[in-house]
Amino acid sequence: MHIVCLIKYTLHIFQLDNHDTTKSFGVVCEKYGLDTATIVRTTAARWRKTMSELRKDPIINRWVIIADERMKRPHDFTAIEESASKDGCPFCPGAEEKTPPEIWAVRKKDTEPNGPGWTVRVVPNKFPALRIEGELDRLGVGMYDRMNGIGAHEVIIETTDHSKMLEDLTVDQILDVYKTYKQRLSDLKGDTRFRYILLFKNHGMLAGASLSHAHSQLIATPVTPKRIAEEMNGAQSYYRYKERCVYCDILREELAQKVRIIYENDSFISFCPFASRFPFEIWVVPKRHDPDFDSADDNELHAFSEAMKATLAKLAGALKKPHYNYVLHTGPARWKRYGYWQTLDLDYHWHVEIMPRLVNVAGFEWGTGFYINPTKPEDAAAFLQETSV
């Protein structure tokens, strides 16, 4: 730190006239009975504490700004109340005719499809982003490329109880939801038109949910999404350089430092990532290396359900039920194409990213790809750790 800047900052925090920096600095030392070295150390520590910090994501090399000068604590984030009215809800039992015919369901024995008796239900999205019928018909238009909007868009209705959120369910009920995720992933990976299947959850109006009944969604795409490709390419580059999985290295580092962990069981940890893009961003990662969510067995899915329930409950308790998105990043469908994701079994690692919608993404973020996070992940994790569930 430049000495003139340090002296001026010292005068600022002690609210002294800085017209004569040398004289004023001497006044501070004399007034508080401090030697020059002590006051320099004290002031420098405070300077560092309030200075913004850039942190680099080790997977995709994206930088984020941890802006201490804009520091926000949990009480600074305002919760938005939403109506929980079930009037006209198409996801409630007895309203099955309001949705397209179900694709899959966890049901009681001797109950018919498209009627009551289910506990988890999967239906096509009534207003799909992509449609499953048809062929891709890839075409060049001059220098541009296009294809038909072929894919799949499904809704996973997580519970029959309109008033309950995912974290309110029992672990066994959540397990049924994640077993359904696994079934739908395995089924759609068999369609050679699809390259990637994303499972995600929008909770609350700010996160893009149009219905309050607990549900998540699935979209299968005929191309690998850019964000996923960046992650897989980054993991591959890291493995080529170090011959280790970057996610496994992150887990080892988090378990060693123990300053960003929120929850841990035998098979999973949840933590605020070192280079968090958003306040209270959380990752839930399996300890066992595996690129594919649909490879998890029932025991691992049970542990995952425990981890998600605890993590989401802590988030809801700490921030008064914030709106959030979560995404499940898993390995893509692997069809035999030369050079197409051949090393995923070694270098990729499935995980969930939870992103509370607490701040707005604005022009700087769109223009640079940087994110400005006003809450240190270490502070967020400490607060979540202390939140009882």
FITILO-28900 format. One line per field, with one value per residue (C-alpha): residue number from 1; residue in three letters; x, y, z. Coordinates in pm, whole numbers, m for minus. Layout:
N
n (NUM ...)
res (Ala ...)
x (X ...)
y (Y ...)
z (Z ...)
END
This chain:
389
n (1 2 3 4 5 6 7 8 9 10 11 12 13 14 15 16 17 18 19 20 21 22 23 24 25 26 27 28 29 30 31 32 33 34 35 36 37 38 39 40 41 42 43 44 45 46 47 48 49 50 51 52 53 54 55 56 57 58 59 60 61 62 63 64 65 66 67 68 69 70 71 72 73 74 75 76 77 78 79 80 81 82 83 84 85 86 87 88 89 90 91 92 93 94 95 96 97 98 99 100 101 102 103 104 105 106 107 108 109 110 111 112 113 114 115 116 117 118 119 120 121 122 123 124 125 126 127 128 129 130 131 132 133 134 135 136 137 138 139 140 141 142 143 144 145 146 147 148 149 150 151 152 153 154 155 156 157 158 159 160 161 162 163 164 165 166 167 168 169 170 171 172 173 174 175 176 177 178 179 180 181 182 183 184 185 186 187 188 189 190 191 192 193 194 195 196 197 198 199 200 201 202 203 204 205 206 207 208 209 210 211 212 213 214 215 216 217 218 219 220 221 222 223 224 225 226 227 228 229 230 231 232 233 234 235 236 237 238 239 240 241 242 243 244 245 246 247 248 249 250 251 252 253 254 255 256 257 258 259 260 261 262 263 264 265 266 267 268 269 270 271 272 273 274 275 276 277 278 279 280 281 282 283 284 285 286 287 288 289 290 291 292 293 294 295 296 297 298 299 300 301 302 303 304 305 306 307 308 309 310 311 312 313 314 315 316 317 318 319 320 321 322 323 324 325 326 327 328 329 330 331 332 333 334 335 336 337 338 339 340 341 342 343 344 345 346 347 348 349 350 351 352 353 354 355 356 357 358 359 360 361 362 363 364 365 366 367 368 369 370 371 372 373 374 375 376 377 378 379 380 381 382 383 384 385 386 387 388 389)
res (Met His Ile Val Cys Leu Ile Lys Tyr Thr Leu His Ile Phe Gln Leu Asp Asn His Asp Thr Thr Lys Ser Phe Gly Val Val Cys Glu Lys Tyr Gly Leu Asp Thr Ala Thr Ile Val Arg Thr Thr Ala Ala Arg Trp Arg Lys Thr Met Ser Glu Leu Arg Lys Asp Pro Ile Ile Asn Arg Trp Val Ile Ile Ala Asp Glu Arg Met Lys Arg Pro His Asp Phe Thr Ala Ile Glu Glu Ser Ala Ser Lys Asp Gly Cys Pro Phe Cys Pro Gly Ala Glu Glu Lys Thr Pro Pro Glu Ile Trp Ala Val Arg Lys Lys Asp Thr Glu Pro Asn Gly Pro Gly Trp Thr Val Arg Val Val Pro Asn Lys Phe Pro Ala Leu Arg Ile Glu Gly Glu Leu Asp Arg Leu Gly Val Gly Met Tyr Asp Arg Met Asn Gly Ile Gly Ala His Glu Val Ile Ile Glu Thr Thr Asp His Ser Lys Met Leu Glu Asp Leu Thr Val Asp Gln Ile Leu Asp Val Tyr Lys Thr Tyr Lys Gln Arg Leu Ser Asp Leu Lys Gly Asp Thr Arg Phe Arg Tyr Ile Leu Leu Phe Lys Asn His Gly Met Leu Ala Gly Ala Ser Leu Ser His Ala His Ser Gln Leu Ile Ala Thr Pro Val Thr Pro Lys Arg Ile Ala Glu Glu Met Asn Gly Ala Gln Ser Tyr Tyr Arg Tyr Lys Glu Arg Cys Val Tyr Cys Asp Ile Leu Arg Glu Glu Leu Ala Gln Lys Val Arg Ile Ile Tyr Glu Asn Asp Ser Phe Ile Ser Phe Cys Pro Phe Ala Ser Arg Phe Pro Phe Glu Ile Trp Val Val Pro Lys Arg His Asp Pro Asp Phe Asp Ser Ala Asp Asp Asn Glu Leu His Ala Phe Ser Glu Ala Met Lys Ala Thr Leu Ala Lys Leu Ala Gly Ala Leu Lys Lys Pro His Tyr Asn Tyr Val Leu His Thr Gly Pro Ala Arg Trp Lys Arg Tyr Gly Tyr Trp Gln Thr Leu Asp Leu Asp Tyr His Trp His Val Glu Ile Met Pro Arg Leu Val Asn Val Ala Gly Phe Glu Trp Gly Thr Gly Phe Tyr Ile Asn Pro Thr Lys Pro Glu Asp Ala Ala Ala Phe Leu Gln Glu Thr Ser Val)
x (0 138 239 65 m260 m222 m166 m466 m681 m564 m663 m1001 m1093 m981 m1172 m874 m780 m547 m418 m81 m57 274 166 m177 m35 187 m120 m286 17 47 m327 m369 m31 65 395 403 445 139 m91 26 m51 m395 m489 m358 m566 m877 m794 m765 m1089 m1289 m1118 m1290 m1131 m1118 m1148 m1103 m1321 m1074 m1306 m1392 m1142 m1421 m1338 m1584 m1562 m1628 m1728 m1678 m1752 m2105 m2120 m2468 m2574 m2872 m3108 m3027 m3208 m3584 m3810 m4100 m4426 m4623 m4980 m5006 m5363 m5436 m5743 m5725 m5381 m5328 m5072 m5302 m5465 m5803 m5692 m5501 m5713 m5565 m5220 m5112 m5119 m4858 m4529 m4428 m4558 m4488 m4831 m5018 m5103 m5426 m5453 m5497 m5272 m5398 m5601 m5544 m5324 m4981 m4709 m4472 m4597 m4421 m4611 m4510 m4486 m4806 m4605 m4281 m3962 m3881 m4109 m4030 m4202 m4005 m3651 m3376 m3332 m3003 m2957 m2708 m2856 m2565 m2306 m2564 m2684 m3034 m3233 m3585 m3679 m3667 m3616 m3818 m3969 m4118 m4251 m4185 m4460 m4284 m4573 m4951 m4945 m4979 m4850 m4523 m4189 m3925 m3741 m4068 m4103 m3963 m3632 m3815 m4051 m3757 m3590 m3891 m3840 m3473 m3545 m3784 m3505 m3288 m3560 m3626 m3254 m3195 m3496 m3415 m3047 m3166 m3291 m3008 m3144 m3055 m2710 m2794 m3067 m3086 m3293 m3363 m3591 m3731 m3867 m4057 m4160 m3813 m3667 m3912 m4177 m4529 m4693 m4626 m4696 m4357 m4218 m3902 m3842 m3641 m3533 m3350 m3156 m3009 m2683 m2460 m2539 m2255 m2240 m2213 m1951 m1741 m1755 m1663 m1384 m1248 m1256 m1084 m808 m746 m722 m477 m254 m277 m424 m684 m1053 m1094 m1414 m1241 m965 m1222 m1383 m1046 m972 m1313 m1288 m940 m1026 m1375 m1468 m1731 m1902 m2271 m2364 m2185 m2283 m2096 m2159 m2213 m2108 m2280 m2071 m2053 m1797 m1477 m1562 m1937 m2120 m2413 m2477 m2542 m2469 m2437 m2304 m2402 m2138 m2099 m1777 m1757 m1624 m1889 m1981 m2342 m2629 m2817 m2537 m2616 m2765 m3052 m2819 m2640 m2970 m3094 m2785 m2833 m3195 m3075 m2818 m3066 m3331 m3086 m2929 m3257 m3403 m3102 m3137 m3511 m3454 m3163 m3314 m3688 m3764 m3584 m3664 m3396 m3294 m3110 m2955 m2834 m2516 m2452 m2268 m2424 m2551 m2242 m2294 m1996 m1847 m1474 m1337 m1680 m1647 m1431 m1268 m1572 m1548 m1210 m1251 m1618 m1822 m2198 m2328 m2610 m2574 m2824 m2853 m3074 m3226 m3113 m2941 m2994 m2757 m2694 m2495 m2147 m2220 m2375 m2094 m1800 m1906 m1782 m2019 m2021 m2105 m2166 m2145 m1830 m1895 m1718 m1966 m2263 m2148 m2094 m2447 m2599 m2401 m2554 m2908 m3081 m3322)
y (0 346 530 858 671 488 814 979 677 686 1053 972 696 911 1209 1446 1736 1609 1935 1857 1479 1451 1678 1518 1167 1269 1401 1061 882 1125 1136 760 677 457 421 464 90 m6 249 156 m213 m126 102 m136 m420 m204 m97 m458 m549 m288 m333 m523 m848 m1032 m1410 m1659 m1962 m2251 m2438 m2187 m1912 m1659 m1370 m1231 m919 m965 m607 m554 m184 m287 m548 m686 m895 m1135 m872 m640 m874 m823 m1126 m1105 m1257 m1449 m1572 m1942 m1969 m2305 m2179 m2307 m2468 m2724 m2916 m3004 m3350 m3358 m3111 m3363 m3282 m2929 m3063 m3261 m3642 m3758 m3909 m4067 m4079 m4225 m4368 m4577 m4925 m4967 m4598 m4491 m4249 m3890 m3914 m3884 m4131 m3994 m3845 m3722 m3656 m3567 m3396 m3216 m2840 m2689 m2412 m2591 m2413 m2715 m2988 m3358 m3435 m3405 m3403 m3144 m3062 m2879 m2609 m2340 m1999 m1813 m1789 m1876 m2210 m2311 m2622 m2705 m2649 m3015 m3123 m3207 m2982 m3152 m3044 m3253 m3186 m3260 m3300 m3314 m3055 m2706 m2539 m2731 m2643 m2905 m2857 m2912 m3267 m3572 m3712 m4012 m3781 m3581 m3910 m3992 m3658 m3732 m4090 m3934 m3703 m4010 m4195 m3903 m3846 m4213 m4226 m3911 m3998 m4280 m4030 m3972 m3628 m3491 m3383 m3248 m3273 m2996 m3035 m2710 m2547 m2193 m2110 m1783 m1507 m1344 m1679 m1713 m1940 m1871 m2120 m2147 m2523 m2694 m2818 m2841 m2868 m3057 m2938 m3163 m2981 m3093 m2909 m2886 m2552 m2297 m2281 m2660 m2678 m2412 m2617 m2944 m2785 m2622 m2952 m3125 m2860 m2888 m3266 m3250 m3018 m3187 m3532 m3467 m3376 m3005 m3072 m3334 m3082 m2820 m3067 m3145 m2775 m2695 m2987 m2873 m2503 m2557 m2189 m2214 m2547 m2533 m2900 m3233 m3599 m3916 m3866 m3492 m3147 m2816 m2500 m2143 m2151 m1948 m1737 m1707 m1505 m1420 m1364 m1699 m1903 m2269 m2582 m2934 m3183 m3561 m3676 m3974 m3882 m3941 m3737 m3859 m3797 m4095 m4328 m4258 m4555 m4536 m4492 m4201 m4042 m4075 m3892 m3632 m3584 m3527 m3273 m3082 m3076 m2943 m2690 m2549 m2538 m2338 m2100 m2056 m1999 m1758 m1541 m1574 m1806 m1629 m1689 m1902 m2109 m2435 m2625 m2984 m3003 m3360 m3528 m3504 m3785 m3947 m4054 m4184 m3882 m3828 m3603 m3547 m3546 m3858 m3790 m3702 m4013 m3886 m3510 m3413 m3427 m3379 m3119 m2879 m2500 m2300 m1929 m1711 m1415 m1140 m889 m778 m857 m524 m365 m434 m805 m833 m632 m811 m1154 m1046 m1072 m834 m1014 m788 m1074 m1273 m1647 m1704 m1469 m1628 m1977 m1878 m1739 m2047 m2278 m2105 m2131 m2421 m2644)
z (0 m88 233 136 70 401 595 430 505 868 893 737 980 1277 1129 1136 911 640 497 651 632 818 1104 1130 1132 1423 1607 1573 1714 2006 2085 2099 2246 1950 1777 1401 1328 1537 1380 1031 1099 1245 958 692 840 828 472 363 541 350 13 m266 m373 m705 m689 m971 m1032 m1081 m1320 m1592 m1497 m1443 m1208 m955 m740 m369 m290 84 45 m56 220 279 576 582 729 435 195 188 159 m85 29 m231 m227 m143 m272 m434 m620 m976 m928 m1207 m998 m708 m682 m853 m1123 m1333 m1640 m1639 m1737 m2044 m1989 m1740 m1857 m1528 m1171 m830 m748 m497 m621 m816 m910 m1270 m1461 m1489 m1170 m793 m606 m705 m483 m759 m1111 m1439 m1721 m2041 m2000 m2136 m2304 m2401 m2502 m2723 m2861 m2870 m3201 m3525 m3658 m3622 m3992 m3944 m4207 m4302 m4385 m4542 m4265 m3999 m3861 m3762 m3670 m3562 m3197 m3105 m2744 m2437 m2172 m1867 m1527 m1214 m958 m630 m387 m362 m80 m227 91 122 m30 m116 214 407 275 453 334 182 m7 m141 m234 m456 m633 m701 m808 m1059 m1180 m1232 m1424 m1658 m1721 m1801 m2032 m2230 m2266 m2491 m2751 m3001 m3093 m2749 m2633 m2287 m2024 m1764 m1447 m1267 m1013 m1015 m671 m640 m876 m884 m993 m1283 m1128 m1252 m1010 m636 m608 m556 m887 m1091 m1465 m1721 m2066 m2311 m2583 m2917 m2841 m2535 m2363 m2356 m1975 m1950 m2226 m2046 m1727 m1897 m2100 m1786 m1597 m1888 m1907 m1533 m1556 m1848 m1645 m1302 m1369 m1101 m1103 m1026 m830 m616 m549 m451 m210 m51 m11 138 382 483 529 681 643 370 452 543 574 551 569 471 98 33 136 70 73 m50 m335 m301 m609 m542 m805 m582 m210 m40 m354 m252 m422 m319 m436 m389 m225 m460 m802 m1069 m1376 m1396 m1154 m1300 m1184 m817 m631 m380 m81 m244 m351 8 136 m139 m25 332 213 m4 269 529 293 159 511 634 339 405 776 737 463 530 237 m48 m411 m573 m872 m856 m1145 m1161 m1368 m1481 m1764 m2112 m2331 m2484 m2844 m3035 m3204 m3245 m2973 m2814 m2432 m2425 m2085 m1873 m1656 m1534 m1515 m1463 m1140 m1113 m865 m783 m781 m572 m652 m428 m612 m375 m606 m964 m1250 m1425 m1707 m1572 m1536 m1882 m2038 m1878 m1756 m1410 m1116 m819 m495 m192 63 132 95 428 601 425 523 886 906 742 972 1273 1136 1308 1114)
END
